[in-house]
Amino acid sequence: MKARVHVMLKNGVLDPQGEAVRHALGALGFDGVNGVRQGKVIELDLADGATEADVTQMCEKLLANTVIESYSVEMG
């Protein structure tokens, strides 16, 4: 079974990497980009029987810093 976890900084948390990307895009002539938020995607290959609750625990304990990041889980 596969799971995909999307991790993003919470709204209101400064995103210096996103700002650097926005600035670089402007320098390359892409003037229509007003903001960039950068995150990460983690793909997990799980043993049969793993549940979304298992993946949620993984996120809470390791995969996401829940103080400043939010996450969503896709199973399938």
N, C-alpha and C positions, 0 to 999 in steps of 0.2 A: 504494500500500500504506500502511496506517496502522500506527502503533506507539503504544503508551501506556506511559509510564514512571511508576511510583509511587515517590516518594521520601519516606522517613520518617527521623526521627532514630533513631539506634541506641538500643537499650535501655541505660539508665544515663546517657544524655545528658539534661541538664535541658531541659525544654520550656516556657519561660516563656509562649509564646503558648497552648499547650494549657492551662496552669494558669490563665491569664486567662479562657479560655473556660469552664473548669470553674467558676471563681468566679462568672462572669456567669450561668451556668445556675442555680447555686444561688440567686443573688439574684433570679432570675425564678421561683423556686419549684420548680425541678427538683432536688429534694434527693437523688435516687437516683444521681447521677453521681459516682463515686469518682475518676475520672481521665480525662483527655483527652490524646491525642497528636495533634498537628496535622502534616500533611504537605502534599505537593503532587502534582498529576497533570500530566504534560506529554504532550500529544498531538502526534505528528509525522506529517505527510503526506509520505511518502517516495516517491522515484522507484522504478520497477520495478527489481528486481534488488537492492535494499537488503536486507541480512540482519540477523538478530538480533545478530550479531557487530559489525556497523557501529553499531548502536544502543548496544551495550555500550561500545564505544569512546567514543561521544558522552557517555555517562554518566560514564565514568572520567575524561574530559578536561574536561568542562564542566558537565553537567547535575546531578551530585551531588557533594557534598563527601564523599568516601569516608572521610575521617577520622572524621566524626561522623554521616554519613547512610548508610543502606542503600537499595537500590533494587531494583525488579523490572521486567521488561520483558514486555509482551504484544504479540505481533505478530498482525496480522490485519486 
